[in-house]
Amino acid sequence: MLSSSTERIPYPVRKQYALEVLSQAKAFVRTDEKIEERARLFLSLGIKPLDALHLASAEAAQVDYFCTSDDRFLKRARAVADIRTRAVSPLELIAEVMQ
C-alpha cells in the first residue's frame, strides 16, 4: 500500500483514484518528529490536523507550491509568517507555471 491514509478511504472509487494519483508521485516524505512539530505549529494557527501535516510534509520536501482549492486552508496557510512552501489555488498555480 502506498499510503496508510488511503486505507481509511471508505469509498472504493475515491480510494482507487487516490492510489492512481499516488502512483505518479516521484517522492514520498516520511513523517518524523520535526515534521510533526511543524504540523503542531500550523495546527495552533487554525489549520486542520491533516492539512497541517500535509503542509509540514511539503515544507520538509522543499516544494515550492502547495496547491489546494480549500479557501479556508489557503487563508490560514498564507497567514503563517515563516512558511517556506507557498499555498496557492489551482488558478494561481497555473498563472505561476505559465510565466
N, C-alpha and C positions, 0 to 999 in steps of 0.2 A: 504494500500500500504506500502511495506517495506521501500521504499526509494523514496524521491521526485525526485532523479536524474533518476530513472528508468522511470518516467513519460515522460522524454524528449527523450527516445529512439524511433526513428521513425520506426524501423524495427521489426515487430512482433516476428520473430524467435529469434532475439537477445534480445529483451525485455523479452521474456519467459525464455531464458537461464539465463539472469541476475537475474530474480526473483527466479529461481530454485537455483542458487548459493547462493543468499542472504538468502534463506530459511534454508540453512545449517549453517548459522552464529550462534555462541554461544554468541556473544556480539555485541552491537551496540554503537557507540560513537556519542553523540550529540555534534554538533558544538557549541562552546562558544567563548567568546572574547579571551581567552588565545590561543585556537587553531587557531583562525583567525589571531592573532598577529604572531604566529609562522609561519603560512602559508604565511603571507606577507613577512617575512624574507626569506623564501625559494623562493618566487616569485622574490625578489630583487636579488637573486643569479642565476636567469635564468631558474628556474623550472616553467613549465606551471601552470596556476592557479588551475586547478582541481587536477593535480598531487601534487601540493604544499599542498592543503587542505587534500588530502588523506594521504600524508606523515605526516603532522602535527597531523592528527587524529590517525594514527598508533602510533606515539610517545606518545600521550595522553593515549592511551590504553596500553602503556608499552609493545608493542610487540617487539620481538627480531629481526624479519626479515620483510622486505617489498620486496616481490618478483615481479619482472617485467622483461619483455623482451625488454623494450624500452631502447636501448643503450644510447641515448641522456640523458634520465632521470637518468639512472644509473651513468653516468659520473658526472652529476651535483649534484646528491644526495651524492655521495661519496666525493665531494669537500667541503661539509658542515663540518666545523671543530668540532662542538659540538653536532653532531647528536647522538641521543640515540637509534635509530632504524636503523639497518644495511640494506642498499639497496643491494639486491643480484639478480643475474639472476636465472632462473629456475635450470640450471645445478649446480650453486654454492649452491643453497638451498638443492638440492639432496645430494651433497657431504657433506654438514654440517650435515644433519639429519642421514646420513648413517654412520657417525663416531661413 
